[in-house]
Amino acid sequence: MKSDIQVCGEWESRHDRPVYTLGETCPACGAAAVNVAPAPFDPADPHGEYRRRAKRRARDDGE
Ligand SMILES: [Zn+2]
């Protein structure tokens, strides 16, 4: 069954955690929502998750 749940397409840069919605835009920031099914990272890049975390931490340190 296809899920109707979508997630803010820019939550990584705008929110601390994924913002889910049933609509087509993020209810928190208005960015386009994307289906949660597609992998948000390249499966061939095993360091993608680590890199995103490092980026988020660096941003938090700067504020
Ligand atoms: Zn958002």
N, CA, C, O and the ligand as a Tripos MOL2 file, in Angstrom:
@<TRIPOS>MOLECULE
protein
  253   251    64     0     0
PROTEIN
NO_CHARGES

@<TRIPOS>ATOM
      1 N           0.8480   -1.2050    0.0000 N.3       1 MET1
      2 CA          0.0000    0.0000    0.0000 C.3       1 MET1
      3 C           0.8730    1.2410    0.0000 C.2       1 MET1
      4 O           1.8420    1.3370    0.7540 O.2       1 MET1
      5 N           0.5250    2.1720   -0.8380 N.am      2 LYS2
      6 CA          1.3190    3.3910   -0.9240 C.3       2 LYS2
      7 C           0.9870    4.3230    0.2390 C.2       2 LYS2
      8 O          -0.1800    4.5760    0.5400 O.2       2 LYS2
      9 N           2.0070    4.8130    0.8660 N.am      3 SER3
     10 CA          1.8050    5.7190    1.9930 C.3       3 SER3
     11 C           1.5590    7.1440    1.5170 C.2       3 SER3
     12 O           2.1770    7.6070    0.5570 O.2       3 SER3
     13 N           0.6520    7.8300    2.1980 N.am      4 ASP4
     14 CA          0.3970    9.2260    1.8730 C.3       4 ASP4
     15 C           1.2330   10.1600    2.7470 C.2       4 ASP4
     16 O           1.2280   11.3780    2.5680 O.2       4 ASP4
     17 N           1.9300    9.5730    3.6700 N.am      5 ILE5
     18 CA          2.7120   10.4060    4.5780 C.3       5 ILE5
     19 C           3.9350   10.9690    3.8590 C.2       5 ILE5
     20 O           4.6790   10.2470    3.1950 O.2       5 ILE5
     21 N           4.1140   12.2490    4.0080 N.am      6 GLN6
     22 CA          5.2770   12.9010    3.3980 C.3       6 GLN6
     23 C           6.0690   13.6100    4.4970 C.2       6 GLN6
     24 O           5.5970   13.7820    5.6210 O.2       6 GLN6
     25 N           7.2610   14.0050    4.1440 N.am      7 VAL7
     26 CA          8.1250   14.6580    5.1200 C.3       7 VAL7
     27 C           8.6870   15.9350    4.4990 C.2       7 VAL7
     28 O           8.9170   16.0000    3.2910 O.2       7 VAL7
     29 N           8.9030   16.9390    5.3290 N.am      8 CYS8
     30 CA          9.4750   18.1930    4.8560 C.3       8 CYS8
     31 C          10.7560   17.9190    4.0740 C.2       8 CYS8
     32 O          11.6730   17.2740    4.5840 O.2       8 CYS8
     33 N          10.8180   18.4080    2.8380 N.am      9 GLY9
     34 CA         11.9700   18.1320    1.9960 C.3       9 GLY9
     35 C          13.2350   18.8280    2.4640 C.2       9 GLY9
     36 O          14.3320   18.5100    2.0050 O.2       9 GLY9
     37 N          13.0830   19.7790    3.3800 N.am     10 GLU10
     38 CA         14.2610   20.5210    3.8420 C.3      10 GLU10
     39 C          14.4050   20.4630    5.3530 C.2      10 GLU10
     40 O          15.0110   21.3380    5.9710 O.2      10 GLU10
     41 N          13.8290   19.4040    5.9420 N.am     11 TRP11
     42 CA         13.8400   19.3420    7.4100 C.3      11 TRP11
     43 C          15.2540   19.2940    7.9740 C.2      11 TRP11
     44 O          15.5010   19.7680    9.0830 O.2      11 TRP11
     45 N          16.1850   18.7200    7.2060 N.am     12 GLU12
     46 CA         17.5450   18.5980    7.7400 C.3      12 GLU12
     47 C          18.1800   19.9580    7.9920 C.2      12 GLU12
     48 O          18.9900   20.1150    8.9060 O.2      12 GLU12
     49 N          17.8120   20.9260    7.1860 N.am     13 SER13
     50 CA         18.4210   22.2460    7.3460 C.3      13 SER13
     51 C          17.5140   23.2040    8.1180 C.2      13 SER13
     52 O          17.9660   24.2440    8.5960 O.2      13 SER13
     53 N          16.2350   22.8490    8.2370 N.am     14 ARG14
     54 CA         15.2880   23.7790    8.8660 C.3      14 ARG14
     55 C          14.7870   23.3300   10.2250 C.2      14 ARG14
     56 O          14.3900   24.1530   11.0500 O.2      14 ARG14
     57 N          14.8040   22.0070   10.4640 N.am     15 HIS15
     58 CA         14.2380   21.5040   11.7140 C.3      15 HIS15
     59 C          15.2070   20.5630   12.4050 C.2      15 HIS15
     60 O          16.1490   20.0570   11.7960 O.2      15 HIS15
     61 N          14.9620   20.3390   13.6760 N.am     16 ASP16
     62 CA         15.8160   19.4160   14.4270 C.3      16 ASP16
     63 C          15.4890   17.9640   14.1150 C.2      16 ASP16
     64 O          16.3210   17.0780   14.3110 O.2      16 ASP16
     65 N          14.2720   17.7230   13.6260 N.am     17 ARG17
     66 CA         13.8540   16.3590   13.3150 C.3      17 ARG17
     67 C          12.8730   16.4080   12.1550 C.2      17 ARG17
     68 O          12.3230   17.4640   11.8410 O.2      17 ARG17
     69 N          12.6500   15.2430   11.5090 N.am     18 PRO18
     70 CA         11.7370   15.2320   10.3630 C.3      18 PRO18
     71 C          10.3470   15.7470   10.7380 C.2      18 PRO18
     72 O           9.8030   15.3900   11.7830 O.2      18 PRO18
     73 N           9.7870   16.5840    9.8780 N.am     19 VAL19
     74 CA          8.4280   17.0910   10.0770 C.3      19 VAL19
     75 C           7.5270   16.4010    9.0600 C.2      19 VAL19
     76 O           7.6460   16.6310    7.8570 O.2      19 VAL19
     77 N           6.6240   15.5530    9.5500 N.am     20 TYR20
     78 CA          5.7740   14.7760    8.6510 C.3      20 TYR20
     79 C           4.4630   15.4910    8.4020 C.2      20 TYR20
     80 O           3.9840   16.2500    9.2440 O.2      20 TYR20
     81 N           3.8890   15.2400    7.2390 N.am     21 THR21
     82 CA          2.6240   15.8660    6.8760 C.3      21 THR21
     83 C           1.8770   14.9810    5.8890 C.2      21 THR21
     84 O           2.4750   14.1660    5.1870 O.2      21 THR21
     85 N           0.5680   15.1540    5.8490 N.am     22 LEU22
     86 CA         -0.2260   14.4580    4.8370 C.3      22 LEU22
     87 C          -0.4530   15.3600    3.6310 C.2      22 LEU22
     88 O          -1.0150   14.9280    2.6250 O.2      22 LEU22
     89 N          -0.0180   16.6050    3.7300 N.am     23 GLY23
     90 CA         -0.2090   17.5530    2.6390 C.3      23 GLY23
     91 C           1.0000   17.5940    1.7200 C.2      23 GLY23
     92 O           1.8720   16.7260    1.7780 O.2      23 GLY23
     93 N           1.0390   18.6110    0.8750 N.am     24 GLU24
     94 CA          2.1220   18.7060   -0.1000 C.3      24 GLU24
     95 C           3.2100   19.6770    0.3260 C.2      24 GLU24
     96 O           4.2500   19.7930   -0.3220 O.2      24 GLU24
     97 N           2.9530   20.3740    1.4330 N.am     25 THR25
     98 CA          3.9670   21.2940    1.9320 C.3      25 THR25
     99 C           4.1550   21.0950    3.4330 C.2      25 THR25
    100 O           3.2610   20.6090    4.1260 O.2      25 THR25
    101 N           5.3200   21.4740    3.9130 N.am     26 CYS26
    102 CA          5.6270   21.3440    5.3360 C.3      26 CYS26
    103 C           4.7540   22.3250    6.1310 C.2      26 CYS26
    104 O           4.7330   23.5170    5.8220 O.2      26 CYS26
    105 N           4.0320   21.8370    7.1540 N.am     27 PRO27
    106 CA          3.1730   22.7160    7.9430 C.3      27 PRO27
    107 C           3.9710   23.6760    8.8170 C.2      27 PRO27
    108 O           3.4330   24.6620    9.3190 O.2      27 PRO27
    109 N           5.2380   23.3870    8.9940 N.am     28 ALA28
    110 CA          6.0620   24.2230    9.8660 C.3      28 ALA28
    111 C           6.7900   25.3320    9.1170 C.2      28 ALA28
    112 O           6.9010   26.4530    9.6150 O.2      28 ALA28
    113 N           7.2870   25.0200    7.9160 N.am     29 CYS29
    114 CA          8.0910   26.0190    7.2060 C.3      29 CYS29
    115 C           7.6100   26.2770    5.7840 C.2      29 CYS29
    116 O           8.0830   27.2120    5.1370 O.2      29 CYS29
    117 N           6.6760   25.4630    5.2840 N.am     30 GLY30
    118 CA          6.1230   25.7130    3.9630 C.3      30 GLY30
    119 C           6.9390   25.1410    2.8160 C.2      30 GLY30
    120 O           6.5750   25.3190    1.6540 O.2      30 GLY30
    121 N           8.0350   24.4570    3.1230 N.am     31 ALA31
    122 CA          8.8360   23.8540    2.0600 C.3      31 ALA31
    123 C           8.0700   22.6930    1.4340 C.2      31 ALA31
    124 O           7.1710   22.1280    2.0570 O.2      31 ALA31
    125 N           8.4230   22.3440    0.2210 N.am     32 ALA32
    126 CA          7.7690   21.2280   -0.4490 C.3      32 ALA32
    127 C           8.0160   19.9450    0.3230 C.2      32 ALA32
    128 O           9.1400   19.6600    0.7360 O.2      32 ALA32
    129 N           6.9470   19.1700    0.5130 N.am     33 ALA33
    130 CA          7.0860   17.8910    1.1960 C.3      33 ALA33
    131 C           7.4230   16.8060    0.1850 C.2      33 ALA33
    132 O           7.0180   16.8800   -0.9750 O.2      33 ALA33
    133 N           8.1600   15.8080    0.6260 N.am     34 VAL34
    134 CA          8.5210   14.7080   -0.2590 C.3      34 VAL34
    135 C           8.0730   13.4030    0.3740 C.2      34 VAL34
    136 O           7.9670   13.3020    1.5970 O.2      34 VAL34
    137 N           7.8090   12.4010   -0.4610 N.am     35 ASN35
    138 CA          7.3960   11.1100    0.0560 C.3      35 ASN35
    139 C           8.5080   10.5170    0.9100 C.2      35 ASN35
    140 O           9.6910   10.6700    0.6070 O.2      35 ASN35
    141 N           8.1090    9.8330    1.9880 N.am     36 VAL36
    142 CA          9.1100    9.2960    2.8940 C.3      36 VAL36
    143 C           9.7840    8.0510    2.3280 C.2      36 VAL36
    144 O          10.8290    7.6360    2.8270 O.2      36 VAL36
    145 N           9.2010    7.4500    1.2930 N.am     37 ALA37
    146 CA          9.7220    6.1900    0.7790 C.3      37 ALA37
    147 C          11.1000    6.3050    0.1350 C.2      37 ALA37
    148 O          11.9680    5.4890    0.4410 O.2      37 ALA37
    149 N          11.3450    7.2880   -0.7520 N.am     38 PRO38
    150 CA         12.6580    7.3590   -1.3930 C.3      38 PRO38
    151 C          13.7630    7.5590   -0.3590 C.2      38 PRO38
    152 O          13.6000    8.3300    0.5870 O.2      38 PRO38
    153 N          14.8600    6.8820   -0.5350 N.am     39 ALA39
    154 CA         15.9730    7.0220    0.3940 C.3      39 ALA39
    155 C          16.4740    8.4550    0.3560 C.2      39 ALA39
    156 O          16.7400    8.9880   -0.7210 O.2      39 ALA39
    157 N          16.6100    9.0950    1.5340 N.am     40 PRO40
    158 CA         17.0570   10.4880    1.5900 C.3      40 PRO40
    159 C          18.5580   10.6180    1.3970 C.2      40 PRO40
    160 O          19.0950   11.7250    1.4140 O.2      40 PRO40
    161 N          19.2340    9.5000    1.2170 N.am     41 PHE41
    162 CA         20.6860    9.5550    1.0240 C.3      41 PHE41
    163 C          21.0840    8.5270   -0.0170 C.2      41 PHE41
    164 O          20.3140    7.6170   -0.3230 O.2      41 PHE41
    165 N          22.2700    8.6640   -0.5550 N.am     42 ASP42
    166 CA         22.7710    7.7150   -1.5280 C.3      42 ASP42
    167 C          23.2290    6.4480   -0.8140 C.2      42 ASP42
    168 O          24.1720    6.4990   -0.0250 O.2      42 ASP42
    169 N          22.5820    5.3140   -1.0740 N.am     43 PRO43
    170 CA         22.9550    4.0720   -0.3820 C.3      43 PRO43
    171 C          24.3830    3.6530   -0.6790 C.2      43 PRO43
    172 O          24.9530    2.8300    0.0370 O.2      43 PRO43
    173 N          24.9650    4.2140   -1.7310 N.am     44 ALA44
    174 CA         26.3540    3.8840   -2.0630 C.3      44 ALA44
    175 C          27.3220    4.7260   -1.2300 C.2      44 ALA44
    176 O          28.5360    4.5260   -1.2760 O.2      44 ALA44
    177 N          26.7660    5.6640   -0.4740 N.am     45 ASP45
    178 CA         27.6100    6.5300    0.3510 C.3      45 ASP45
    179 C          27.3960    6.1990    1.8290 C.2      45 ASP45
    180 O          26.5080    6.7680    2.4640 O.2      45 ASP45
    181 N          28.1930    5.2940    2.3790 N.am     46 PRO46
    182 CA         27.9780    4.8450    3.7630 C.3      46 PRO46
    183 C          28.2300    5.9340    4.7860 C.2      46 PRO46
    184 O          27.8550    5.7960    5.9500 O.2      46 PRO46
    185 N          28.8580    7.0080    4.3640 N.am     47 HIS47
    186 CA         29.1740    8.0720    5.3180 C.3      47 HIS47
    187 C          28.1650    9.2160    5.2700 C.2      47 HIS47
    188 O          28.3390   10.2320    5.9420 O.2      47 HIS47
    189 N          27.1020    9.0450    4.4670 N.am     48 GLY48
    190 CA         26.1160   10.1120    4.3160 C.3      48 GLY48
    191 C          25.4860   10.5070    5.6480 C.2      48 GLY48
    192 O          25.3720   11.6920    5.9630 O.2      48 GLY48
    193 N          25.0770    9.5020    6.4260 N.am     49 GLU49
    194 CA         24.4230    9.8060    7.7020 C.3      49 GLU49
    195 C          25.3780   10.5470    8.6310 C.2      49 GLU49
    196 O          24.9930   11.5190    9.2810 O.2      49 GLU49
    197 N          26.6100   10.0870    8.6890 N.am     50 TYR50
    198 CA         27.5890   10.7410    9.5720 C.3      50 TYR50
    199 C          27.8140   12.1920    9.1410 C.2      50 TYR50
    200 O          27.9070   13.0970    9.9700 O.2      50 TYR50
    201 N          27.9000   12.3860    7.8200 N.am     51 ARG51
    202 CA         28.1880   13.7240    7.3250 C.3      51 ARG51
    203 C          27.0310   14.6780    7.6510 C.2      51 ARG51
    204 O          27.2580   15.8280    8.0270 O.2      51 ARG51
    205 N          25.7960   14.1940    7.5040 N.am     52 ARG52
    206 CA         24.6590   15.0580    7.8170 C.3      52 ARG52
    207 C          24.6590   15.4350    9.2950 C.2      52 ARG52
    208 O          24.3670   16.5750    9.6560 O.2      52 ARG52
    209 N          24.9930   14.4520   10.1520 N.am     53 ARG53
    210 CA         25.0240   14.7430   11.5820 C.3      53 ARG53
    211 C          26.0930   15.7830   11.8890 C.2      53 ARG53
    212 O          25.8760   16.6990   12.6820 O.2      53 ARG53
    213 N          27.2270   15.6310   11.2610 N.am     54 ALA54
    214 CA         28.3220   16.5720   11.5040 C.3      54 ALA54
    215 C          27.9220   17.9680   11.0630 C.2      54 ALA54
    216 O          28.2490   18.9550   11.7210 O.2      54 ALA54
    217 N          27.2140   18.0460    9.9470 N.am     55 LYS55
    218 CA         26.7890   19.3380    9.4410 C.3      55 LYS55
    219 C          25.8170   19.9910   10.4140 C.2      55 LYS55
    220 O          25.9140   21.1880   10.6860 O.2      55 LYS55
    221 N          24.8740   19.2030   10.9430 N.am     56 ARG56
    222 CA         23.8760   19.7480   11.8520 C.3      56 ARG56
    223 C          24.5780   20.2400   13.1240 C.2      56 ARG56
    224 O          24.2420   21.3000   13.6530 O.2      56 ARG56
    225 N          25.5430   19.4750   13.6040 N.am     57 ARG57
    226 CA         26.2320   19.8510   14.8300 C.3      57 ARG57
    227 C          27.0050   21.1490   14.6110 C.2      57 ARG57
    228 O          27.0330   22.0190   15.4820 O.2      57 ARG57
    229 N          27.6270   21.2710   13.4500 N.am     58 ALA58
    230 CA         28.4040   22.4820   13.1660 C.3      58 ALA58
    231 C          27.4800   23.6940   13.1380 C.2      58 ALA58
    232 O          27.8350   24.7640   13.6320 O.2      58 ALA58
    233 N          26.3010   23.5230   12.5610 N.am     59 ARG59
    234 CA         25.3640   24.6300   12.5060 C.3      59 ARG59
    235 C          24.9370   25.0460   13.9260 C.2      59 ARG59
    236 O          24.8780   26.2340   14.2410 O.2      59 ARG59
    237 N          24.6460   24.0700   14.7580 N.am     60 ASP60
    238 CA         24.2120   24.3740   16.1180 C.3      60 ASP60
    239 C          25.3000   25.1020   16.8920 C.2      60 ASP60
    240 O          25.0190   25.9950   17.6910 O.2      60 ASP60
    241 N          26.5480   24.7080   16.6440 N.am     61 ASP61
    242 CA         27.6550   25.3800   17.3390 C.3      61 ASP61
    243 C          27.7580   26.8410   16.9200 C.2      61 ASP61
    244 O          28.2050   27.6880   17.6930 O.2      61 ASP61
    245 N          27.3420   27.1290   15.6920 N.am     62 GLY62
    246 CA         27.4910   28.4850   15.1890 C.3      62 GLY62
    247 C          26.3980   29.4240   15.6680 C.2      62 GLY62
    248 O          26.4830   30.6320   15.4450 O.2      62 GLY62
    249 N          25.3730   28.8940   16.3220 N.am     63 GLU63
    250 CA         24.2790   29.7630   16.7200 C.3      63 GLU63
    251 C          24.3070   30.1060   18.2030 C.2      63 GLU63
    252 O          23.4400   30.8360   18.6840 O.2      63 GLU63
    253 ZN          9.8020   22.1640    7.0870 Zn       64 ZN64
@<TRIPOS>BOND
     1     1     2 1
     2     2     3 1
     3     3     4 2
     4     3     5 am
     5     5     6 1
     6     6     7 1
     7     7     8 2
     8     7     9 am
     9     9    10 1
    10    10    11 1
    11    11    12 2
    12    11    13 am
    13    13    14 1
    14    14    15 1
    15    15    16 2
    16    15    17 am
    17    17    18 1
    18    18    19 1
    19    19    20 2
    20    19    21 am
    21    21    22 1
    22    22    23 1
    23    23    24 2
    24    23    25 am
    25    25    26 1
    26    26    27 1
    27    27    28 2
    28    27    29 am
    29    29    30 1
    30    30    31 1
    31    31    32 2
    32    31    33 am
    33    33    34 1
    34    34    35 1
    35    35    36 2
    36    35    37 am
    37    37    38 1
    38    38    39 1
    39    39    40 2
    40    39    41 am
    41    41    42 1
    42    42    43 1
    43    43    44 2
    44    43    45 am
    45    45    46 1
    46    46    47 1
    47    47    48 2
    48    47    49 am
    49    49    50 1
    50    50    51 1
    51    51    52 2
    52    51    53 am
    53    53    54 1
    54    54    55 1
    55    55    56 2
    56    55    57 am
    57    57    58 1
    58    58    59 1
    59    59    60 2
    60    59    61 am
    61    61    62 1
    62    62    63 1
    63    63    64 2
    64    63    65 am
    65    65    66 1
    66    66    67 1
    67    67    68 2
    68    67    69 am
    69    69    70 1
    70    70    71 1
    71    71    72 2
    72    71    73 am
    73    73    74 1
    74    74    75 1
    75    75    76 2
    76    75    77 am
    77    77    78 1
    78    78    79 1
    79    79    80 2
    80    79    81 am
    81    81    82 1
    82    82    83 1
    83    83    84 2
    84    83    85 am
    85    85    86 1
    86    86    87 1
    87    87    88 2
    88    87    89 am
    89    89    90 1
    90    90    91 1
    91    91    92 2
    92    91    93 am
    93    93    94 1
    94    94    95 1
    95    95    96 2
    96    95    97 am
    97    97    98 1
    98    98    99 1
    99    99   100 2
   100    99   101 am
   101   101   102 1
   102   102   103 1
   103   103   104 2
   104   103   105 am
   105   105   106 1
   106   106   107 1
   107   107   108 2
   108   107   109 am
   109   109   110 1
   110   110   111 1
   111   111   112 2
   112   111   113 am
   113   113   114 1
   114   114   115 1
   115   115   116 2
   116   115   117 am
   117   117   118 1
   118   118   119 1
   119   119   120 2
   120   119   121 am
   121   121   122 1
   122   122   123 1
   123   123   124 2
   124   123   125 am
   125   125   126 1
   126   126   127 1
   127   127   128 2
   128   127   129 am
   129   129   130 1
   130   130   131 1
   131   131   132 2
   132   131   133 am
   133   133   134 1
   134   134   135 1
   135   135   136 2
   136   135   137 am
   137   137   138 1
   138   138   139 1
   139   139   140 2
   140   139   141 am
   141   141   142 1
   142   142   143 1
   143   143   144 2
   144   143   145 am
   145   145   146 1
   146   146   147 1
   147   147   148 2
   148   147   149 am
   149   149   150 1
   150   150   151 1
   151   151   152 2
   152   151   153 am
   153   153   154 1
   154   154   155 1
   155   155   156 2
   156   155   157 am
   157   157   158 1
   158   158   159 1
   159   159   160 2
   160   159   161 am
   161   161   162 1
   162   162   163 1
   163   163   164 2
   164   163   165 am
   165   165   166 1
   166   166   167 1
   167   167   168 2
   168   167   169 am
   169   169   170 1
   170   170   171 1
   171   171   172 2
   172   171   173 am
   173   173   174 1
   174   174   175 1
   175   175   176 2
   176   175   177 am
   177   177   178 1
   178   178   179 1
   179   179   180 2
   180   179   181 am
   181   181   182 1
   182   182   183 1
   183   183   184 2
   184   183   185 am
   185   185   186 1
   186   186   187 1
   187   187   188 2
   188   187   189 am
   189   189   190 1
   190   190   191 1
   191   191   192 2
   192   191   193 am
   193   193   194 1
   194   194   195 1
   195   195   196 2
   196   195   197 am
   197   197   198 1
   198   198   199 1
   199   199   200 2
   200   199   201 am
   201   201   202 1
   202   202   203 1
   203   203   204 2
   204   203   205 am
   205   205   206 1
   206   206   207 1
   207   207   208 2
   208   207   209 am
   209   209   210 1
   210   210   211 1
   211   211   212 2
   212   211   213 am
   213   213   214 1
   214   214   215 1
   215   215   216 2
   216   215   217 am
   217   217   218 1
   218   218   219 1
   219   219   220 2
   220   219   221 am
   221   221   222 1
   222   222   223 1
   223   223   224 2
   224   223   225 am
   225   225   226 1
   226   226   227 1
   227   227   228 2
   228   227   229 am
   229   229   230 1
   230   230   231 1
   231   231   232 2
   232   231   233 am
   233   233   234 1
   234   234   235 1
   235   235   236 2
   236   235   237 am
   237   237   238 1
   238   238   239 1
   239   239   240 2
   240   239   241 am
   241   241   242 1
   242   242   243 1
   243   243   244 2
   244   243   245 am
   245   245   246 1
   246   246   247 1
   247   247   248 2
   248   247   249 am
   249   249   250 1
   250   250   251 1
   251   251   252 2
@<TRIPOS>SUBSTRUCTURE
     1 MET1         2 RESIDUE 1 A MET
     2 LYS2         6 RESIDUE 1 A LYS
     3 SER3        10 RESIDUE 1 A SER
     4 ASP4        14 RESIDUE 1 A ASP
     5 ILE5        18 RESIDUE 1 A ILE
     6 GLN6        22 RESIDUE 1 A GLN
     7 VAL7        26 RESIDUE 1 A VAL
     8 CYS8        30 RESIDUE 1 A CYS
     9 GLY9        34 RESIDUE 1 A GLY
    10 GLU10       38 RESIDUE 1 A GLU
    11 TRP11       42 RESIDUE 1 A TRP
    12 GLU12       46 RESIDUE 1 A GLU
    13 SER13       50 RESIDUE 1 A SER
    14 ARG14       54 RESIDUE 1 A ARG
    15 HIS15       58 RESIDUE 1 A HIS
    16 ASP16       62 RESIDUE 1 A ASP
    17 ARG17       66 RESIDUE 1 A ARG
    18 PRO18       70 RESIDUE 1 A PRO
    19 VAL19       74 RESIDUE 1 A VAL
    20 TYR20       78 RESIDUE 1 A TYR
    21 THR21       82 RESIDUE 1 A THR
    22 LEU22       86 RESIDUE 1 A LEU
    23 GLY23       90 RESIDUE 1 A GLY
    24 GLU24       94 RESIDUE 1 A GLU
    25 THR25       98 RESIDUE 1 A THR
    26 CYS26      102 RESIDUE 1 A CYS
    27 PRO27      106 RESIDUE 1 A PRO
    28 ALA28      110 RESIDUE 1 A ALA
    29 CYS29      114 RESIDUE 1 A CYS
    30 GLY30      118 RESIDUE 1 A GLY
    31 ALA31      122 RESIDUE 1 A ALA
    32 ALA32      126 RESIDUE 1 A ALA
    33 ALA33      130 RESIDUE 1 A ALA
    34 VAL34      134 RESIDUE 1 A VAL
    35 ASN35      138 RESIDUE 1 A ASN
    36 VAL36      142 RESIDUE 1 A VAL
    37 ALA37      146 RESIDUE 1 A ALA
    38 PRO38      150 RESIDUE 1 A PRO
    39 ALA39      154 RESIDUE 1 A ALA
    40 PRO40      158 RESIDUE 1 A PRO
    41 PHE41      162 RESIDUE 1 A PHE
    42 ASP42      166 RESIDUE 1 A ASP
    43 PRO43      170 RESIDUE 1 A PRO
    44 ALA44      174 RESIDUE 1 A ALA
    45 ASP45      178 RESIDUE 1 A ASP
    46 PRO46      182 RESIDUE 1 A PRO
    47 HIS47      186 RESIDUE 1 A HIS
    48 GLY48      190 RESIDUE 1 A GLY
    49 GLU49      194 RESIDUE 1 A GLU
    50 TYR50      198 RESIDUE 1 A TYR
    51 ARG51      202 RESIDUE 1 A ARG
    52 ARG52      206 RESIDUE 1 A ARG
    53 ARG53      210 RESIDUE 1 A ARG
    54 ALA54      214 RESIDUE 1 A ALA
    55 LYS55      218 RESIDUE 1 A LYS
    56 ARG56      222 RESIDUE 1 A ARG
    57 ARG57      226 RESIDUE 1 A ARG
    58 ALA58      230 RESIDUE 1 A ALA
    59 ARG59      234 RESIDUE 1 A ARG
    60 ASP60      238 RESIDUE 1 A ASP
    61 ASP61      242 RESIDUE 1 A ASP
    62 GLY62      246 RESIDUE 1 A GLY
    63 GLU63      250 RESIDUE 1 A GLU
    64 ZN64       253 GROUP 0 **** ****
